[in-house]
Amino acid sequence: MRILVVEDDGALREELRAQFVESGFSVDVASDGREALLAGLSYPLDGALVNLGMPTMSGLEVIRTWRRKERDFPVVILTGRRGSQHRVEGLKAGADDYIEKPFSMEEVITRMHCVVRRSLRWSSPEIVCGPFTLDTHSRTASARGIPLDLTTFEFRLLETLMLNAGKVLSAGTLTEKLYDQSAEHESNTVAYFICRLRRKLDPLNALDPIETVYGGGYRFAIERGRSPRKS
């Protein structure tokens, strides 16, 4: 999952970035409102954490503009302001949740996981597609109850595919969702990791969980909660 952290305090911004990366997110950052606005309009984000008190453009105006431009990724407000009025204004602007400072990193990460899942119509941290189960909180995955030994990138790729089960995702879209703007990568990275992931998920080629849609991209073909197709 790719998210944007919008925070003008450099130390806090870096701490948030590091904690989200450790929790499996791909993270872009913005230090002022205009930078945040451009990032939200340019990147295929799965979510954003936005501090309301930003220089050059307030967090509220950034969120309002995103929504006017039909950017519908979930937004969690981060604010040091007290009182229900600020929370109400944020929610009216188009935010999905809010967190008041001081906060725990665990709460911020859990809230972000929750709003991203809900935006994709998953109510539980446990994502189930036929015999495959992925837990977004514990960062574990299994096939028929047997744990899968996945690298960090393989897990992130599987998470993106399963959260979007049944949808075709192009290689370009997967690349943009899995890497932030500062990351270096080869053009064929996604295809390479798709091959590795297929071998780990389906070593006997009995289920074909990840389909290649020629001219389109890749699709996790076993839909949510359903049994796998017969070979």
C-alpha positions as CSV (number, residue, x, y, z in Angstrom):
1,M,0.0,0.0,0.0
2,R,1.3,3.5,-0.9
3,I,0.5,6.4,1.4
4,L,1.4,10.0,1.7
5,V,2.5,11.6,5.1
6,V,1.8,15.3,5.2
7,E,3.6,16.9,8.2
8,D,5.7,20.1,8.5
9,D,7.7,19.0,11.6
10,G,10.7,17.3,10.1
11,A,11.5,15.0,13.0
12,L,7.9,13.8,13.3
13,R,7.6,13.4,9.6
14,E,10.7,11.2,9.4
15,E,9.5,9.1,12.4
16,L,6.1,8.6,10.8
17,R,7.8,7.6,7.5
18,A,10.1,5.2,9.2
19,Q,7.3,3.5,11.2
20,F,5.0,3.2,8.2
21,V,7.8,1.7,6.1
22,E,8.6,-0.8,8.9
23,S,4.9,-1.7,8.9
24,G,5.0,-2.6,5.2
25,F,3.8,0.7,3.5
26,S,5.4,2.5,0.6
27,V,5.6,6.1,1.9
28,D,5.8,9.5,0.1
29,V,6.2,12.6,2.3
30,A,5.3,16.3,2.0
31,S,6.5,19.2,4.2
32,D,4.0,21.8,3.1
33,G,0.4,22.1,1.7
34,R,1.2,22.8,-1.9
35,E,3.7,19.9,-2.1
36,A,1.0,17.7,-0.5
37,L,-1.6,18.8,-3.0
38,L,0.6,18.0,-6.0
39,A,1.6,14.6,-4.5
40,G,-2.0,13.7,-4.0
41,L,-2.9,14.6,-7.6
42,S,0.1,12.9,-9.1
43,Y,0.5,9.5,-7.3
44,P,-1.8,6.5,-7.1
45,L,-2.2,6.7,-3.3
46,D,-4.0,4.2,-1.2
47,G,-4.3,6.7,1.7
48,A,-2.9,9.9,3.3
49,L,-2.1,11.2,6.8
50,V,-2.6,14.9,6.8
51,N,-1.6,17.5,9.5
52,L,-4.1,20.3,9.4
53,G,-1.7,23.1,10.3
54,M,0.5,23.1,7.2
55,P,2.4,26.1,5.6
56,T,1.5,27.4,2.1
57,M,-1.9,25.7,2.2
58,S,-3.9,24.3,5.1
59,G,-4.5,20.7,5.4
60,L,-8.3,21.3,5.1
61,E,-7.8,23.1,1.8
62,V,-5.6,20.3,0.5
63,I,-8.3,17.7,1.3
64,R,-11.1,19.9,-0.2
65,T,-9.1,20.3,-3.4
66,W,-8.3,16.6,-3.6
67,R,-12.0,15.8,-3.3
68,R,-13.0,18.4,-5.9
69,K,-10.4,16.8,-8.2
70,E,-12.1,13.4,-7.6
71,R,-9.1,12.0,-5.7
72,D,-11.0,9.5,-3.4
73,F,-8.3,7.8,-1.4
74,P,-9.0,7.7,2.3
75,V,-7.5,10.5,4.5
76,V,-6.7,10.5,8.2
77,I,-6.3,13.9,9.8
78,L,-3.5,14.5,12.3
79,T,-4.1,17.5,14.5
80,G,-3.0,19.1,17.7
81,R,-6.1,21.3,17.8
82,R,-8.6,20.5,20.5
83,G,-12.4,20.6,20.2
84,S,-15.0,18.9,18.1
85,Q,-15.4,21.7,15.7
86,H,-12.0,21.0,14.1
87,R,-12.9,17.4,13.7
88,V,-16.2,18.2,12.2
89,E,-14.6,20.6,9.7
90,G,-12.1,17.9,8.7
91,L,-14.7,15.3,8.1
92,K,-16.9,17.8,6.1
93,A,-13.9,18.6,4.0
94,G,-13.7,14.9,3.0
95,A,-11.5,13.2,5.6
96,D,-12.3,9.7,6.8
97,D,-10.8,9.7,10.3
98,Y,-8.8,11.8,12.7
99,I,-6.2,11.5,15.3
100,E,-5.3,14.1,18.0
101,K,-1.8,14.8,19.1
102,P,-0.2,13.3,21.2
103,F,-0.7,9.9,19.7
104,S,0.9,6.4,19.6
105,M,2.5,5.2,16.4
106,E,0.6,1.9,16.8
107,E,-2.7,3.8,16.7
108,V,-1.8,5.9,13.6
109,I,-0.7,2.8,11.7
110,T,-3.8,0.8,12.8
111,R,-6.1,3.6,11.8
112,M,-4.4,3.9,8.3
113,H,-4.8,0.1,7.8
114,C,-8.4,0.3,8.7
115,V,-9.4,3.2,6.4
116,V,-7.5,1.7,3.4
117,R,-9.2,-1.7,4.0
118,R,-12.6,-0.1,4.2
119,S,-12.1,1.9,1.0
120,L,-11.6,-1.5,-0.7
121,R,-14.6,-3.1,1.1
122,W,-12.6,-5.3,3.5
123,S,-14.0,-5.1,7.0
124,S,-11.4,-7.3,8.7
125,P,-7.6,-7.2,8.8
126,E,-7.7,-10.9,7.7
127,I,-8.0,-11.0,3.9
128,V,-9.3,-14.4,2.7
129,C,-9.4,-15.5,-0.9
130,G,-10.2,-19.2,-1.2
131,P,-7.3,-21.1,0.5
132,F,-5.2,-18.0,0.8
133,T,-5.2,-15.8,4.0
134,L,-3.3,-12.6,4.5
135,D,-3.2,-10.7,7.8
136,T,-2.5,-7.0,7.3
137,H,-1.7,-6.5,11.0
138,S,0.6,-9.4,11.7
139,R,2.1,-9.1,8.2
140,T,1.7,-12.9,7.6
141,A,0.2,-15.0,4.8
142,S,-0.7,-18.6,4.5
143,A,-2.0,-21.1,1.9
144,R,-4.4,-23.8,3.3
145,G,-3.3,-22.8,6.8
146,I,0.4,-23.4,6.0
147,P,2.5,-20.2,6.5
148,L,4.1,-18.7,3.4
149,D,7.8,-17.6,3.6
150,L,7.6,-14.3,1.8
151,T,10.1,-11.4,1.5
152,T,8.9,-7.9,2.4
153,F,8.3,-7.0,-1.3
154,E,6.6,-10.3,-2.0
155,F,4.2,-9.7,0.9
156,R,3.5,-6.1,-0.3
157,L,2.8,-7.4,-3.8
158,L,0.5,-10.1,-2.6
159,E,-1.3,-7.7,-0.3
160,T,-2.0,-5.3,-3.2
161,L,-3.2,-8.1,-5.4
162,M,-5.5,-9.7,-2.7
163,L,-6.9,-6.4,-1.5
164,N,-7.9,-5.8,-5.2
165,A,-9.0,-9.4,-5.8
166,G,-10.8,-9.7,-9.2
167,K,-9.4,-6.4,-10.5
168,V,-6.8,-6.2,-13.3
169,L,-3.8,-4.1,-12.2
170,S,-1.3,-3.1,-14.8
171,A,2.4,-3.6,-14.2
172,G,2.7,0.2,-14.1
173,T,0.0,0.5,-11.5
174,L,1.6,-2.1,-9.3
175,T,5.0,-0.5,-9.6
176,E,3.5,2.9,-8.6
177,K,1.7,1.4,-5.7
178,L,4.7,-0.5,-4.4
179,Y,7.4,2.2,-4.7
180,D,7.5,5.7,-3.4
181,Q,8.9,8.5,-5.6
182,S,12.5,8.2,-4.2
183,A,12.9,4.4,-4.8
184,E,15.0,3.1,-7.6
185,H,13.8,-0.1,-9.4
186,E,14.2,-2.0,-12.7
187,S,11.4,-1.8,-15.2
188,N,10.9,-5.6,-15.0
189,T,10.8,-5.8,-11.2
190,V,7.1,-6.6,-10.9
191,A,7.2,-9.4,-13.5
192,Y,10.1,-11.0,-11.7
193,F,8.4,-10.9,-8.3
194,I,5.1,-12.1,-9.8
195,C,6.9,-15.2,-11.0
196,R,8.5,-15.8,-7.6
197,L,5.1,-15.3,-5.8
198,R,3.4,-17.7,-8.1
199,R,5.9,-20.4,-7.3
200,K,5.3,-19.9,-3.6
201,L,1.5,-19.7,-3.7
202,D,0.9,-22.5,-6.2
203,P,3.9,-24.8,-6.5
204,L,1.9,-27.5,-8.2
205,N,0.2,-25.1,-10.7
206,A,-3.2,-26.3,-9.5
207,L,-5.0,-23.0,-8.8
208,D,-3.4,-20.3,-10.9
209,P,-4.2,-17.6,-8.4
210,I,-2.4,-14.8,-10.2
211,E,-3.6,-14.5,-13.8
212,T,-1.7,-12.6,-16.5
213,V,-4.2,-10.5,-18.5
214,Y,-2.5,-9.9,-21.8
215,G,-2.4,-6.2,-22.7
216,G,-3.8,-5.4,-19.2
217,G,-1.7,-6.7,-16.4
218,Y,-2.2,-9.1,-13.5
219,R,-5.3,-10.2,-11.5
220,F,-5.7,-12.2,-8.3
221,A,-8.3,-14.5,-9.8
222,I,-9.6,-16.2,-6.6
223,E,-12.2,-13.8,-5.4
224,R,-12.7,-12.9,-1.7
225,G,-14.1,-15.6,0.5
226,R,-14.6,-18.0,-2.4
227,S,-13.2,-21.4,-3.0
228,P,-10.6,-21.8,-5.7
229,R,-11.6,-22.8,-9.2
230,K,-11.1,-26.4,-10.3
231,S,-8.2,-27.0,-12.5
